[in-house]
Amino acid sequence: MLDAFDVPFMQRALFAGLVLAVPLGLVGTWVVLRALAFFSHAVGVGTFPGVVVGLGVPAVGPFLGAAAAAGILTAAVVGLERDERMQGGAVTGLVLSTAMALGAVLLTTAFGLSTPVEAVLFGSLLAITQADVVRCLAVALVAIVVVGIGARRMQSVAFDRRWSRPAGARPGLADLALLMLIAATVVVALPVVGSLLVSGLLILPAATARVLTAGVFTMLPLAAALSAVEIVVGLAVARELDAPPGSVICAVSGLGFAVAVLTDRLRRRSVST
């Protein structure tokens, strides 16, 4: 398997993937615990029009376009869901569908881009640039600092929101920090798998860790480790099969989750009998 990484572009992809595994695991853990999978998917898709604008306006670029779109989506969700009549994912669903439609319109009409839509929707870890690697490093460091400092407060908000405020957790601030961290992680992960599959990389390793362990502080490093292993295996398999690496990594993550669930159910069954 190590032979797959004997060329420079694969080595760069491997390094970027291992760095990206840190925020994917740490942030993904809170996405799973807080049931924010739909929001993370919406942020990924919501960057679509921003990426298209970035491709159509070189002075903006895909990264800044995606970051702006993710920021607007996050602000819209945070602002509009303060209205109790619009909670429960209604705003997220509305923004998701609107962003997808807007991106499709911009891609085909406003800019007349020749870039295949697959490149925007699915990305390619093998085409990742040095600037992308630096961004992955930056978000990984931010994730380590934020989760390291605020993990216990985030835990109290996740499991006992009613009593988290008297305990000094400030749930509104914790919510905002988490949503911003999700958006940042999604944006830097876009070159790996694009806007459609990015939520899979964020959710699947953490969901697998959730099946394998009950403790939050064991789940965090386990999710990051699983993400790293799945990225390495996915890259090697993609090189062997000459397949899109992002799709293969997500497939490997999905297979790992399925194996974990099946193993857990068989264990529970054997214990109960």
Secondary structure by P-SEA (a helix, b strand, c coil): cccccccaaaaaaaaaaaaaaaaaaaaaaaaaaacaaaaaaaaaaaaaaaaaaaaacccccaaaaaaaaaaaaaaaaaaaacccccccaaaaaaaaaaaaaaaaaaaccccccccccccccbbbcccccaaaaaaaaaaaaaaaaaaaacaaaaaaaacccccccccccaaaaaaaaaaaaaaaaaaaaccccccccccccccaaaaaaaaacccaaaaaaaaaaaaaaaaaaaaaaaaaacccaaaaaaaaaaaaaaaaaaaaaaaaaaaac
